[in-house]
């Protein structure tokens, strides 16, 4: 288990996202489990969704990483298209959400029931170039990715927080 002391890295992306790198963590294949809660900050822009998630296989300089996150305000939105964007896989810097959504609509996003500010249990299984996201104890994955953009490698784990988000994390477990 990594140290409770984590290092914050300034946002690495123009489209959002800051990292809290879990010092001492090392991850290749296995399972990451965490309880996460997110909601837009009180002064956040209108488009804020409370993005909160996990980055994995992060190199020491955090120059590139795969990540998966939830958009809590989308879970119960009144618009089906927005609901379908409740979970997201992306890869920094070359395959962020907008590029993936534009080039492969629906492939790297999916619906799950979410409530802003409430705890959501995330279970992320990684094996080679595959990732499966399970939400709130579901027996079937909410999101399947069979082509992790950065390939099969090792690195650290980081908490990922979107711009304008108030985020909380608890009960992090790494199994490799």
C-alpha angles and dihedrals in degrees: 000000000000123000117278087235108089129184119230116222118201116247111295097195138062090217094054144279139113126200135224101199113211101227114224094019118132121185136174113145125355142068133315117193126184141154110232135181126186141168136161114279115251092254096038122131117266092255093057113121102182095256113201130163152115132285118203139191089027116173119226093262092047088227093142137007146154117244142178125200146167131236102212097191090057096058095082101019117145091237120076095212091055091047089054087062095060094112128034141185118201140157126222129255106359104032110038123162099273094051092047093046091049097045098036110020112206096359098104099031136062145170126264131158109261136166121203113249095011124115114263122190113223123193115186119190117194125188120165106306094345130095130182124191120204119189127206097347097307114166091218124055119257092207131025123195117182098175112050102196097225094049130223110333144120133252145127130302121241138185108242121211127183124225113275093019132135102207138182131188131191141165098025113185128181121196119180 
